[in-house]
């Protein structure tokens, strides 16, 4: 027993940079910056350098993260002080995230979260730039096909007709939750950044990037579509969503956080070629649903409050994407399956690299 204690006593405390998986976390900010440079270069090559506009996200993102850091640090030290006062000095649990009891370890974890969070607005600027570039260079050609596919998959009835929710207070709640998706898109990466470094954390951020790149930029450009509201804002085409859009209008298009208000905002920006916060129209696949799926996957193991909120959020977003005329049902299905496929592919790649690292040194040291 004494030998075991001695071994534990002299073993160096693990740090972020000594762990093999932590090296991947250094690559993620570099990949985000590389994608930003690519977006800026491509937009300039197409004669539209103004599409890459850092002012859209830089201050909002950094202000949010600075505020979030302040709140978390304050809560941490209040809880830590109370636990020390009552004789509980071990690690503490904050919403399912295990935070170290040692102040130095906690601050070190916050420091390691900074690189990714600091470059996040650069990456989101790239995502928006590519979305808008696709809008300007490619026409919406898939809406009719996606609408027909929706009808075929649902036995001749459009999905919104299956749902057919006409309870106005419920619709308003869904509108508020749906409108908060952008806030959640910023908040969840911050929460995950507080987790210990390792393959799970790396897997989340790599999947986060790939969902936006592969589904939100490339997939959206291939299947250029605007969504059901497009039928109501485009003159001269038959509108199978007219009853739904009339219900969503509810006599007040300008009400706070209404779906028609945001949809009109996006469509006017598209028509005028204006680059504003969150602009860029794409329906298939649904990034709203894809990201909500990623939240569920990430918090699956915790099975606590965060998982419950993530699951409820996914259910509301998937339902609301159809009910609020943002998406065809197939957009949501594709987003959900796409997020799961990307997450699994990243995990497979991580395991393959881990096996290669594990066998590489042994193979090199083996006698010839």
Secondary structure, DSSP 8 states (H G I E B T S, - for coil): -HHHHHHHHHS----GGGSHHHHHHHHHHHHHHHHHHHHHHHHHHTT-GGG--GGGTHHHHHHHHHHHHHHHHHHHHHHHHHHHHTT--S-EEETTEEE-SSHHHHHHHHHHHHHHHHHHHHHHHHHHHHHHHHHHHS---SHHHHHHHHHHHTTTS-HHHHH----HHHHHHHHHHHHTHHHHHHHHHHHHHTS-SSHHHHHHHHHHHHIIIIIIIIIHHHT----THHHHHSTTS--TTHHHHHHHHTT-TTSTT-HHHHHHHHHHHHHHT---TT-----SS-HHHHHHHHHHHHTTTT-SHHHHHHHHHHHHHHHHHHHTTS--HHHHHHHHHHHHHHHHHHHHHHHHHHHHHHHHHHHHHS--
